[in-house]
Amino acid sequence: MTSRAEVRFRGRVQGVHFREFTRRFSKRLGVTGWVKNMPDGSVEAVFEGESEAIEEVIRLLSEDHPNARVDHVDIIWLPPKNEFSTFEIH
């Protein structure tokens, strides 16, 4: 099922190439959207794609990133808006 997830990653997620890994994992799994650093040190992302693919991107970022430490993930699941054609770093 196609979904949209608005996600906030908290922990050591800036200065460790987290956004680039997010883009790579998302492209590999066919997920579109964007990712950006936030002033409070967290990283915000919007993902659109198959629910299972989005869940896998989040899992990979939380468990398999070599330098990041994800302490907390907030996820809001929404219906897709189909507004993205690729995945971008903002």
N, C-alpha and C positions, 0 to 999 in steps of 0.2 A: 504494500500500500504506500502511495506517495504521501509524504508528510513534510512539515516544516518544523524545525526546532530552533528556538532562540536559546542560546547556551552561554553561560558565564563560567569560566574556569578560574579558580582561585588557587594560589600557592606560589611556587617559583615558576612563573610562566612567561615572564618578560626577560629579555636579554639571553634567551637560550634557544633561539630560532623556532619558537613554538608556532608562530604564524606560518612560517615556511613549511613545517611539518604538517600543519593543518591543511594547507593548500595541497601538498603532495598526497596525503592520505585521501583527501576528498576527491581529487581528480582520479586517483587510482580506483576508487569505489563508485565513481559516477555521481558524486554529490556536488551540487552547485551552491553558491552563496558567497559569503564574505567573512573575514576575520579581522579584528583590529585590537590594538592595545588600548586599555582604558587608563585614565589618570590615577585610579586607585591601585594600580598594579595588577589588576586582573586582565583577562582577555575575553572579549565578547565575540561570538560568532553566530551567524545565521546559516543554517543548513537546509537545503531542500533536496529531496530524493526519496528513494525507498527507505522505509523506516529501519529495516535491518542494516542497510548501508550506513545510515546516520549513526545508529547505535554502535556499529563497528568503528567508525571514525572516532567517536567519543571514547570508546574502550582503548583503542590504540594510543590516543593522546594521553589518556589517564594512566596507562600501564606500560607502554612500550617506548616512550620518548626517552632518549638516553640522558638528557640533561635537565629536563623539567621535573618538577614535583607537583602534581596536582593534588591539592588537599581537599577541594570541594568543587562539585559541579552542580550548577542550577540549570534545569532544563524546563522549558515551557514548550509543550507540543501544540501545534496549531495546524489548521488546514493549509495546504500549499497555496502560494499566490502565483507560482510559475513566472516569477519576474527575473530569474537569472538564467544565463546561458553558459556560464563558466564559474570558476571559484576564484575570488580576488582577495588580495591582501590590501587592507586600507590603512 
